[in-house]
């Protein structure tokens, strides 16, 4: 963005002055170079942002999967019949004795 601003400032301030055509051509060439570099930098930032976005999306999907697993496990634990659990504990206690 700095390079875009620099190119815009150069063109707007220097092109309106009384300078030779060769100087104007040089300003235009340099401004075009700056704009090209700025666009390249923006594309690189977009690429990096896409990679980070993909990582965040994948992590979010993994978290959702883990939450679903924990919720199912909690439901399984809550669905235990207390009478059946007491009977199993009593049976295991008898086997231990």
Backbone atoms as SQL, in Angstrom:
CREATE TABLE atoms (id INTEGER PRIMARY KEY, chain TEXT, resi INTEGER, resn TEXT, atom TEXT, x REAL, y REAL, z REAL);
INSERT INTO atoms VALUES
  (1, 'A', 1, 'UNK', 'N', 0.838, -1.184, 0.000),
  (2, 'A', 1, 'UNK', 'CA', 0.000, 0.000, 0.000),
  (3, 'A', 1, 'UNK', 'C', 0.884, 1.249, 0.000),
  (4, 'A', 2, 'UNK', 'N', 2.013, 1.180, 0.694),
  (5, 'A', 2, 'UNK', 'CA', 2.927, 2.333, 0.709),
  (6, 'A', 2, 'UNK', 'C', 3.420, 2.656, -0.702),
  (7, 'A', 3, 'UNK', 'N', 3.699, 1.605, -1.446),
  (8, 'A', 3, 'UNK', 'CA', 4.209, 1.832, -2.802),
  (9, 'A', 3, 'UNK', 'C', 3.128, 2.427, -3.696),
  (10, 'A', 4, 'UNK', 'N', 1.883, 2.011, -3.494),
  (11, 'A', 4, 'UNK', 'CA', 0.790, 2.618, -4.251),
  (12, 'A', 4, 'UNK', 'C', 0.657, 4.092, -3.900),
  (13, 'A', 5, 'UNK', 'N', 0.745, 4.393, -2.618),
  (14, 'A', 5, 'UNK', 'CA', 0.651, 5.785, -2.183),
  (15, 'A', 5, 'UNK', 'C', 1.818, 6.605, -2.731),
  (16, 'A', 6, 'UNK', 'N', 3.009, 6.010, -2.733),
  (17, 'A', 6, 'UNK', 'CA', 4.178, 6.718, -3.251),
  (18, 'A', 6, 'UNK', 'C', 4.005, 7.011, -4.739),
  (19, 'A', 7, 'UNK', 'N', 3.525, 6.027, -5.487),
  (20, 'A', 7, 'UNK', 'CA', 3.320, 6.223, -6.921),
  (21, 'A', 7, 'UNK', 'C', 2.273, 7.301, -7.171),
  (22, 'A', 8, 'UNK', 'N', 1.189, 7.263, -6.411),
  (23, 'A', 8, 'UNK', 'CA', 0.138, 8.268, -6.581),
  (24, 'A', 8, 'UNK', 'C', 0.647, 9.659, -6.233),
  (25, 'A', 9, 'UNK', 'N', 1.423, 9.755, -5.170),
  (26, 'A', 9, 'UNK', 'CA', 1.966, 11.058, -4.769),
  (27, 'A', 9, 'UNK', 'C', 2.934, 11.593, -5.821),
  (28, 'A', 10, 'UNK', 'N', 3.767, 10.713, -6.355),
  (29, 'A', 10, 'UNK', 'CA', 4.719, 11.145, -7.383),
  (30, 'A', 10, 'UNK', 'C', 3.991, 11.669, -8.608),
  (31, 'A', 11, 'UNK', 'N', 3.015, 10.902, -9.061),
  (32, 'A', 11, 'UNK', 'CA', 2.302, 11.288, -10.275),
  (33, 'A', 11, 'UNK', 'C', 1.520, 12.575, -10.051),
  (34, 'A', 12, 'UNK', 'N', 0.807, 12.658, -8.944),
  (35, 'A', 12, 'UNK', 'CA', -0.035, 13.837, -8.731),
  (36, 'A', 12, 'UNK', 'C', 0.778, 15.107, -8.493),
  (37, 'A', 13, 'UNK', 'N', 1.896, 14.998, -7.800),
  (38, 'A', 13, 'UNK', 'CA', 2.653, 16.217, -7.494),
  (39, 'A', 13, 'UNK', 'C', 3.636, 16.606, -8.600),
  (40, 'A', 14, 'UNK', 'N', 4.273, 15.636, -9.202),
  (41, 'A', 14, 'UNK', 'CA', 5.323, 15.963, -10.172),
  (42, 'A', 14, 'UNK', 'C', 4.814, 16.140, -11.599),
  (43, 'A', 15, 'UNK', 'N', 3.723, 15.493, -11.944),
  (44, 'A', 15, 'UNK', 'CA', 3.236, 15.589, -13.318),
  (45, 'A', 15, 'UNK', 'C', 2.616, 16.954, -13.601),
  (46, 'A', 16, 'UNK', 'N', 2.179, 17.638, -12.561),
  (47, 'A', 16, 'UNK', 'CA', 1.551, 18.944, -12.778),
  (48, 'A', 16, 'UNK', 'C', 2.577, 20.078, -12.851),
  (49, 'A', 17, 'UNK', 'N', 3.832, 19.765, -12.587),
  (50, 'A', 17, 'UNK', 'CA', 4.872, 20.801, -12.634),
  (51, 'A', 17, 'UNK', 'C', 5.414, 20.953, -14.046),
  (52, 'A', 18, 'UNK', 'N', 6.175, 21.991, -14.252),
  (53, 'A', 18, 'UNK', 'CA', 6.782, 22.263, -15.550),
  (54, 'A', 18, 'UNK', 'C', 8.117, 21.535, -15.650),
  (55, 'A', 19, 'UNK', 'N', 8.077, 20.279, -16.072),
  (56, 'A', 19, 'UNK', 'CA', 9.311, 19.508, -16.235),
  (57, 'A', 19, 'UNK', 'C', 9.350, 18.945, -17.644),
  (58, 'A', 20, 'UNK', 'N', 10.491, 18.477, -18.048),
  (59, 'A', 20, 'UNK', 'CA', 10.652, 17.967, -19.416),
  (60, 'A', 20, 'UNK', 'C', 9.874, 16.670, -19.609),
  (61, 'A', 21, 'UNK', 'N', 9.659, 16.348, -20.873),
  (62, 'A', 21, 'UNK', 'CA', 8.942, 15.109, -21.205),
  (63, 'A', 21, 'UNK', 'C', 9.733, 13.887, -20.753),
  (64, 'A', 22, 'UNK', 'N', 11.042, 13.956, -20.835),
  (65, 'A', 22, 'UNK', 'CA', 11.884, 12.839, -20.397),
  (66, 'A', 22, 'UNK', 'C', 11.724, 12.609, -18.898),
  (67, 'A', 23, 'UNK', 'N', 11.634, 13.681, -18.136),
  (68, 'A', 23, 'UNK', 'CA', 11.433, 13.550, -16.689),
  (69, 'A', 23, 'UNK', 'C', 10.058, 12.958, -16.397),
  (70, 'A', 24, 'UNK', 'N', 9.057, 13.408, -17.161),
  (71, 'A', 24, 'UNK', 'CA', 7.705, 12.856, -16.979),
  (72, 'A', 24, 'UNK', 'C', 7.688, 11.361, -17.312),
  (73, 'A', 25, 'UNK', 'N', 8.372, 10.987, -18.395),
  (74, 'A', 25, 'UNK', 'CA', 8.447, 9.569, -18.767),
  (75, 'A', 25, 'UNK', 'C', 9.126, 8.757, -17.669),
  (76, 'A', 26, 'UNK', 'N', 10.162, 9.323, -17.086),
  (77, 'A', 26, 'UNK', 'CA', 10.866, 8.641, -15.995),
  (78, 'A', 26, 'UNK', 'C', 9.951, 8.474, -14.781),
  (79, 'A', 27, 'UNK', 'N', 9.180, 9.498, -14.479),
  (80, 'A', 27, 'UNK', 'CA', 8.232, 9.426, -13.355),
  (81, 'A', 27, 'UNK', 'C', 7.188, 8.350, -13.620),
  (82, 'A', 28, 'UNK', 'N', 6.683, 8.316, -14.841),
  (83, 'A', 28, 'UNK', 'CA', 5.668, 7.318, -15.199),
  (84, 'A', 28, 'UNK', 'C', 6.253, 5.914, -15.102),
  (85, 'A', 29, 'UNK', 'N', 7.459, 5.712, -15.623),
  (86, 'A', 29, 'UNK', 'CA', 8.098, 4.393, -15.558),
  (87, 'A', 29, 'UNK', 'C', 8.300, 3.946, -14.110),
  (88, 'A', 30, 'UNK', 'N', 8.805, 4.859, -13.295),
  (89, 'A', 30, 'UNK', 'CA', 9.047, 4.515, -11.884),
  (90, 'A', 30, 'UNK', 'C', 7.722, 4.240, -11.160),
  (91, 'A', 31, 'UNK', 'N', 6.697, 5.025, -11.485),
  (92, 'A', 31, 'UNK', 'CA', 5.382, 4.818, -10.860),
  (93, 'A', 31, 'UNK', 'C', 4.796, 3.467, -11.257),
  (94, 'A', 32, 'UNK', 'N', 4.955, 3.105, -12.527),
  (95, 'A', 32, 'UNK', 'CA', 4.464, 1.803, -12.983),
  (96, 'A', 32, 'UNK', 'C', 5.194, 0.673, -12.267),
  (97, 'A', 33, 'UNK', 'N', 6.483, 0.837, -12.074),
  (98, 'A', 33, 'UNK', 'CA', 7.267, -0.173, -11.356),
  (99, 'A', 33, 'UNK', 'C', 6.764, -0.301, -9.918),
  (100, 'A', 34, 'UNK', 'N', 6.528, 0.834, -9.262),
  (101, 'A', 34, 'UNK', 'CA', 6.026, 0.806, -7.886),
  (102, 'A', 34, 'UNK', 'C', 4.652, 0.144, -7.800),
  (103, 'A', 35, 'UNK', 'N', 3.778, 0.456, -8.742),
  (104, 'A', 35, 'UNK', 'CA', 2.444, -0.150, -8.749),
  (105, 'A', 35, 'UNK', 'C', 2.556, -1.655, -8.960),
  (106, 'A', 36, 'UNK', 'N', 3.427, -2.092, -9.860),
  (107, 'A', 36, 'UNK', 'CA', 3.632, -3.527, -10.082),
  (108, 'A', 36, 'UNK', 'C', 4.131, -4.226, -8.832),
  (109, 'A', 37, 'UNK', 'N', 5.086, -3.605, -8.139),
  (110, 'A', 37, 'UNK', 'CA', 5.597, -4.188, -6.893),
  (111, 'A', 37, 'UNK', 'C', 4.507, -4.237, -5.827),
  (112, 'A', 38, 'UNK', 'N', 3.696, -3.189, -5.778),
  (113, 'A', 38, 'UNK', 'CA', 2.609, -3.161, -4.793),
  (114, 'A', 38, 'UNK', 'C', 1.598, -4.265, -5.071),
  (115, 'A', 39, 'UNK', 'N', 1.253, -4.446, -6.327),
  (116, 'A', 39, 'UNK', 'CA', 0.297, -5.501, -6.678),
  (117, 'A', 39, 'UNK', 'C', 0.862, -6.881, -6.375),
  (118, 'A', 40, 'UNK', 'N', 2.153, -7.059, -6.619),
  (119, 'A', 40, 'UNK', 'CA', 2.800, -8.327, -6.285),
  (120, 'A', 40, 'UNK', 'C', 2.753, -8.572, -4.778),
  (121, 'A', 41, 'UNK', 'N', 3.019, -7.536, -3.999),
  (122, 'A', 41, 'UNK', 'CA', 2.950, -7.659, -2.538),
  (123, 'A', 41, 'UNK', 'C', 1.551, -7.981, -2.062),
  (124, 'A', 42, 'UNK', 'N', 0.559, -7.353, -2.678),
  (125, 'A', 42, 'UNK', 'CA', -0.836, -7.624, -2.309),
  (126, 'A', 42, 'UNK', 'C', -1.192, -9.070, -2.629),
  (127, 'A', 43, 'UNK', 'N', -0.751, -9.561, -3.778),
  (128, 'A', 43, 'UNK', 'CA', -1.022, -10.958, -4.142),
  (129, 'A', 43, 'UNK', 'C', -0.379, -11.914, -3.148),
  (130, 'A', 44, 'UNK', 'N', 0.825, -11.587, -2.694),
  (131, 'A', 44, 'UNK', 'CA', 1.507, -12.442, -1.714),
  (132, 'A', 44, 'UNK', 'C', 0.747, -12.447, -0.388),
  (133, 'A', 45, 'UNK', 'N', 0.269, -11.290, 0.042),
  (134, 'A', 45, 'UNK', 'CA', -0.504, -11.214, 1.286),
  (135, 'A', 45, 'UNK', 'C', -1.805, -12.001, 1.146),
  (136, 'A', 46, 'UNK', 'N', -2.444, -11.905, -0.015),
  (137, 'A', 46, 'UNK', 'CA', -3.663, -12.676, -0.247),
  (138, 'A', 46, 'UNK', 'C', -3.384, -14.171, -0.161),
  (139, 'A', 47, 'UNK', 'N', -2.275, -14.600, -0.722),
  (140, 'A', 47, 'UNK', 'CA', -1.898, -16.013, -0.673),
  (141, 'A', 47, 'UNK', 'C', -1.681, -16.468, 0.759),
  (142, 'A', 48, 'UNK', 'N', -0.937, -15.678, 1.526),
  (143, 'A', 48, 'UNK', 'CA', -0.687, -16.027, 2.924),
  (144, 'A', 48, 'UNK', 'C', -1.986, -16.039, 3.723),
  (145, 'A', 49, 'UNK', 'N', -2.864, -15.095, 3.432),
  (146, 'A', 49, 'UNK', 'CA', -4.150, -15.038, 4.119),
  (147, 'A', 49, 'UNK', 'C', -4.977, -16.277, 3.798),
  (148, 'A', 50, 'UNK', 'N', -4.933, -16.719, 2.555),
  (149, 'A', 50, 'UNK', 'CA', -5.660, -17.924, 2.169),
  (150, 'A', 50, 'UNK', 'C', -5.145, -19.153, 2.896),
  (151, 'A', 51, 'UNK', 'N', -3.832, -19.246, 3.056),
  (152, 'A', 51, 'UNK', 'CA', -3.242, -20.384, 3.772),
  (153, 'A', 51, 'UNK', 'C', -3.680, -20.376, 5.229),
  (154, 'A', 52, 'UNK', 'N', -3.621, -19.209, 5.856),
  (155, 'A', 52, 'UNK', 'CA', -4.031, -19.102, 7.262),
  (156, 'A', 52, 'UNK', 'C', -5.516, -19.399, 7.400),
  (157, 'A', 53, 'UNK', 'N', -6.314, -18.901, 6.467),
  (158, 'A', 53, 'UNK', 'CA', -7.756, -19.149, 6.506),
  (159, 'A', 53, 'UNK', 'C', -8.045, -20.647, 6.406),
  (160, 'A', 54, 'UNK', 'N', -7.322, -21.352, 5.557),
  (161, 'A', 54, 'UNK', 'CA', -7.499, -22.803, 5.412),
  (162, 'A', 54, 'UNK', 'C', -7.132, -23.516, 6.705),
  (163, 'A', 55, 'UNK', 'N', -6.037, -23.095, 7.333),
  (164, 'A', 55, 'UNK', 'CA', -5.631, -23.720, 8.599),
  (165, 'A', 55, 'UNK', 'C', -6.682, -23.501, 9.678),
  (166, 'A', 56, 'UNK', 'N', -7.211, -22.290, 9.750),
  (167, 'A', 56, 'UNK', 'CA', -8.239, -21.988, 10.751),
  (168, 'A', 56, 'UNK', 'C', -9.495, -22.804, 10.473),
  (169, 'A', 57, 'UNK', 'N', -9.865, -22.920, 9.222),
  (170, 'A', 57, 'UNK', 'CA', -11.044, -23.705, 8.854),
  (171, 'A', 57, 'UNK', 'C', -10.857, -25.178, 9.218),
  (172, 'A', 58, 'UNK', 'N', -9.682, -25.724, 8.926),
  (173, 'A', 58, 'UNK', 'CA', -9.400, -27.122, 9.273),
  (174, 'A', 58, 'UNK', 'C', -9.425, -27.331, 10.785),
  (175, 'A', 59, 'UNK', 'N', -8.842, -26.402, 11.525),
  (176, 'A', 59, 'UNK', 'CA', -8.842, -26.511, 12.990),
  (177, 'A', 59, 'UNK', 'C', -10.260, -26.421, 13.535),
  (178, 'A', 60, 'UNK', 'N', -11.065, -25.565, 12.950),
  (179, 'A', 60, 'UNK', 'CA', -12.461, -25.434, 13.377),
  (180, 'A', 60, 'UNK', 'C', -13.227, -26.730, 13.117),
  (181, 'A', 61, 'UNK', 'N', -12.987, -27.343, 11.967),
  (182, 'A', 61, 'UNK', 'CA', -13.638, -28.621, 11.659),
  (183, 'A', 61, 'UNK', 'C', -13.223, -29.704, 12.650),
  (184, 'A', 62, 'UNK', 'N', -11.929, -29.745, 12.996),
  (185, 'A', 62, 'UNK', 'CA', -11.466, -30.736, 13.971),
  (186, 'A', 62, 'UNK', 'C', -12.101, -30.498, 15.339),
  (187, 'A', 63, 'UNK', 'N', -12.219, -29.243, 15.717),
  (188, 'A', 63, 'UNK', 'CA', -12.842, -28.917, 17.009),
  (189, 'A', 63, 'UNK', 'C', -14.313, -29.342, 17.021),
  (190, 'A', 64, 'UNK', 'N', -15.015, -29.108, 15.919),
  (191, 'A', 64, 'UNK', 'CA', -16.423, -29.516, 15.837),
  (192, 'A', 64, 'UNK', 'C', -16.544, -31.033, 15.964),
  (193, 'A', 65, 'UNK', 'N', -15.630, -31.755, 15.321),
  (194, 'A', 65, 'UNK', 'CA', -15.641, -33.213, 15.411),
  (195, 'A', 65, 'UNK', 'C', -15.407, -33.665, 16.846),
  (196, 'A', 66, 'UNK', 'N', -14.456, -33.046, 17.532),
  (197, 'A', 66, 'UNK', 'CA', -14.186, -33.401, 18.926),
  (198, 'A', 66, 'UNK', 'C', -15.373, -33.067, 19.820),
  (199, 'A', 67, 'UNK', 'N', -16.015, -31.935, 19.586),
  (200, 'A', 67, 'UNK', 'CA', -17.185, -31.558, 20.381),
  (201, 'A', 67, 'UNK', 'C', -18.293, -32.581, 20.194),
  (202, 'A', 68, 'UNK', 'N', -18.533, -32.985, 18.945),
  (203, 'A', 68, 'UNK', 'CA', -19.559, -34.000, 18.682),
  (204, 'A', 68, 'UNK', 'C', -19.234, -35.305, 19.396),
  (205, 'A', 69, 'UNK', 'N', -17.971, -35.699, 19.366),
  (206, 'A', 69, 'UNK', 'CA', -17.550, -36.930, 20.031),
  (207, 'A', 69, 'UNK', 'C', -17.787, -36.840, 21.534),
  (208, 'A', 70, 'UNK', 'N', -17.394, -35.719, 22.142),
  (209, 'A', 70, 'UNK', 'CA', -17.604, -35.536, 23.583),
  (210, 'A', 70, 'UNK', 'C', -19.088, -35.510, 23.932),
  (211, 'A', 71, 'UNK', 'N', -19.889, -34.860, 23.097),
  (212, 'A', 71, 'UNK', 'CA', -21.330, -34.814, 23.365),
  (213, 'A', 71, 'UNK', 'C', -21.938, -36.213, 23.312),
  (214, 'A', 72, 'UNK', 'N', -21.514, -37.016, 22.328),
  (215, 'A', 72, 'UNK', 'CA', -22.022, -38.392, 22.259),
  (216, 'A', 72, 'UNK', 'C', -21.578, -39.197, 23.472),
  (217, 'A', 73, 'UNK', 'N', -20.333, -38.998, 23.901),
  (218, 'A', 73, 'UNK', 'CA', -19.818, -39.713, 25.068),
  (219, 'A', 73, 'UNK', 'C', -20.596, -39.314, 26.322),
  (220, 'A', 74, 'UNK', 'N', -20.893, -38.037, 26.464),
  (221, 'A', 74, 'UNK', 'CA', -21.679, -37.572, 27.613),
  (222, 'A', 74, 'UNK', 'C', -23.066, -38.189, 27.585),
  (223, 'A', 75, 'UNK', 'N', -23.679, -38.233, 26.412),
  (224, 'A', 75, 'UNK', 'CA', -25.010, -38.840, 26.307),
  (225, 'A', 75, 'UNK', 'C', -24.965, -40.315, 26.679),
  (226, 'A', 76, 'UNK', 'N', -23.902, -41.007, 26.263),
  (227, 'A', 76, 'UNK', 'CA', -23.761, -42.420, 26.622),
  (228, 'A', 76, 'UNK', 'C', -23.620, -42.578, 28.134),
  (229, 'A', 77, 'UNK', 'N', -22.855, -41.687, 28.760),
  (230, 'A', 77, 'UNK', 'CA', -22.679, -41.764, 30.214),
  (231, 'A', 77, 'UNK', 'C', -23.968, -41.434, 30.957),
  (232, 'A', 78, 'UNK', 'N', -24.713, -40.477, 30.451),
  (233, 'A', 78, 'UNK', 'CA', -25.954, -40.084, 31.112),
  (234, 'A', 78, 'UNK', 'C', -27.057, -41.114, 30.916),
  (235, 'A', 79, 'UNK', 'N', -26.947, -41.954, 29.901),
  (236, 'A', 79, 'UNK', 'CA', -27.990, -42.924, 29.596),
  (237, 'A', 79, 'UNK', 'C', -27.868, -44.206, 30.411),
  (238, 'A', 80, 'UNK', 'N', -26.938, -44.277, 31.352),
  (239, 'A', 80, 'UNK', 'CA', -26.744, -45.478, 32.167),
  (240, 'A', 80, 'UNK', 'C', -27.906, -45.616, 33.146),
  (241, 'A', 81, 'UNK', 'N', -28.453, -46.815, 33.198),
  (242, 'A', 81, 'UNK', 'CA', -29.543, -47.104, 34.138),
  (243, 'A', 81, 'UNK', 'C', -28.943, -47.301, 35.527),
  (244, 'A', 82, 'UNK', 'N', -29.375, -46.519, 36.519),
  (245, 'A', 82, 'UNK', 'CA', -28.792, -46.625, 37.862),
  (246, 'A', 82, 'UNK', 'C', -28.961, -48.016, 38.482),
  (247, 'A', 83, 'UNK', 'N', -30.096, -48.640, 38.261),
  (248, 'A', 83, 'UNK', 'CA', -30.329, -49.970, 38.837),
  (249, 'A', 83, 'UNK', 'C', -29.380, -50.988, 38.211),
  (250, 'A', 84, 'UNK', 'N', -29.212, -50.899, 36.897),
  (251, 'A', 84, 'UNK', 'CA', -28.306, -51.822, 36.213),
  (252, 'A', 84, 'UNK', 'C', -26.866, -51.594, 36.671),
  (253, 'A', 85, 'UNK', 'N', -26.479, -50.342, 36.846),
  (254, 'A', 85, 'UNK', 'CA', -25.129, -50.034, 37.316),
  (255, 'A', 85, 'UNK', 'C', -24.912, -50.579, 38.722),
  (256, 'A', 86, 'UNK', 'N', -25.912, -50.460, 39.595),
  (257, 'A', 86, 'UNK', 'CA', -25.791, -50.974, 40.964),
  (258, 'A', 86, 'UNK', 'C', -25.654, -52.491, 40.947),
  (259, 'A', 87, 'UNK', 'N', -26.394, -53.151, 40.082),
  (260, 'A', 87, 'UNK', 'CA', -26.313, -54.607, 39.962),
  (261, 'A', 87, 'UNK', 'C', -24.925, -55.025, 39.484),
  (262, 'A', 88, 'UNK', 'N', -24.391, -54.331, 38.509),
  (263, 'A', 88, 'UNK', 'CA', -23.053, -54.661, 38.004),
  (264, 'A', 88, 'UNK', 'C', -21.995, -54.464, 39.082),
  (265, 'A', 89, 'UNK', 'N', -22.100, -53.370, 39.828),
  (266, 'A', 89, 'UNK', 'CA', -21.140, -53.117, 40.903),
  (267, 'A', 89, 'UNK', 'C', -21.228, -54.217, 41.951),
  (268, 'A', 90, 'UNK', 'N', -22.447, -54.623, 42.296),
  (269, 'A', 90, 'UNK', 'CA', -22.631, -55.688, 43.288),
  (270, 'A', 90, 'UNK', 'C', -22.033, -56.996, 42.777),
  (271, 'A', 91, 'UNK', 'N', -22.277, -57.323, 41.502),
  (272, 'A', 91, 'UNK', 'CA', -21.718, -58.547, 40.921),
  (273, 'A', 91, 'UNK', 'C', -20.186, -58.515, 40.933),
  (274, 'A', 92, 'UNK', 'N', -19.607, -57.385, 40.546),
  (275, 'A', 92, 'UNK', 'CA', -18.148, -57.267, 40.544),
  (276, 'A', 92, 'UNK', 'C', -17.584, -57.356, 41.957),
  (277, 'A', 93, 'UNK', 'N', -18.286, -56.774, 42.910),
  (278, 'A', 93, 'UNK', 'CA', -17.841, -56.842, 44.301),
  (279, 'A', 93, 'UNK', 'C', -17.842, -58.285, 44.784),
  (280, 'A', 94, 'UNK', 'N', -18.865, -59.061, 44.417),
  (281, 'A', 94, 'UNK', 'CA', -18.931, -60.476, 44.809),
  (282, 'A', 94, 'UNK', 'C', -17.788, -61.263, 44.182),
  (283, 'A', 95, 'UNK', 'N', -17.480, -60.975, 42.922),
  (284, 'A', 95, 'UNK', 'CA', -16.384, -61.687, 42.258),
  (285, 'A', 95, 'UNK', 'C', -15.045, -61.370, 42.910),
  (286, 'A', 96, 'UNK', 'N', -14.874, -60.146, 43.362),
  (287, 'A', 96, 'UNK', 'CA', -13.624, -59.745, 44.014),
  (288, 'A', 96, 'UNK', 'C', -13.475, -60.456, 45.353),
  (289, 'A', 97, 'UNK', 'N', -14.578, -60.585, 46.090),
  (290, 'A', 97, 'UNK', 'CA', -14.530, -61.219, 47.414),
  (291, 'A', 97, 'UNK', 'C', -14.338, -62.697, 47.221);
